């Protein structure tokens, strides 16, 4: 979970910088399949999407 928190923090940080310098660039967050299968279940994913940004999508 700690790694996920760090990765999301970096994602948000880089997204903010890219929005200013390269607004057309799309940023992705890659995670291993086993992490996706366990942490990104529908309810958890919906909570993240709702609270991070309407721009964040799969």
C-alpha positions as CSV (number, residue, x, y, z in Angstrom):
1,X,0.0,0.0,0.0
2,X,2.9,2.3,0.7
3,X,4.2,1.9,-2.8
4,X,0.8,2.7,-4.2
5,X,0.6,5.8,-2.1
6,X,4.0,6.9,-3.4
7,X,3.2,6.1,-7.0
8,X,-0.1,8.0,-6.8
9,X,1.7,11.0,-5.3
10,X,4.2,11.0,-8.1
11,X,1.5,10.6,-10.6
12,X,-0.4,13.7,-9.3
13,X,2.8,15.6,-9.1
14,X,3.9,14.8,-12.7
15,X,0.4,15.4,-14.0
16,X,0.4,18.9,-12.6
17,X,3.8,19.7,-14.2
18,X,2.8,18.2,-17.5
19,X,-0.5,20.1,-17.5
20,X,1.6,23.3,-17.5
21,X,4.4,22.3,-19.9
22,X,2.8,19.7,-22.2
23,X,-0.9,19.8,-21.8
24,X,-1.6,17.4,-24.7
25,X,0.5,14.7,-23.2
26,X,-1.4,11.8,-21.5
27,X,0.1,10.3,-18.4
28,X,-0.4,6.7,-17.3
29,X,0.2,4.8,-14.1
30,X,1.4,1.3,-14.7
31,X,0.9,-1.3,-12.0
32,X,1.7,-5.1,-12.0
33,X,-1.3,-7.3,-12.9
34,X,-1.5,-8.8,-9.4
35,X,-1.7,-5.3,-7.9
36,X,-4.4,-4.3,-10.3
37,X,-6.4,-7.5,-9.6
38,X,-6.2,-7.0,-5.8
39,X,-6.2,-3.2,-5.2
40,X,-8.1,-1.9,-8.2
41,X,-11.3,-3.8,-7.7
42,X,-14.3,-1.7,-8.7
43,X,-15.1,-0.1,-5.4
44,X,-11.5,0.8,-4.6
45,X,-10.9,2.1,-8.2
46,X,-14.1,4.2,-8.1
47,X,-13.0,5.8,-4.8
48,X,-9.6,6.7,-6.3
49,X,-11.1,8.1,-9.5
50,X,-13.7,10.1,-7.6
51,X,-11.2,11.7,-5.3
52,X,-8.1,12.1,-7.6
53,X,-9.5,13.8,-10.7
54,X,-12.2,13.5,-13.3
55,X,-9.3,13.3,-15.9
56,X,-8.0,10.1,-14.4
57,X,-9.5,7.1,-16.3
58,X,-8.6,3.6,-17.3
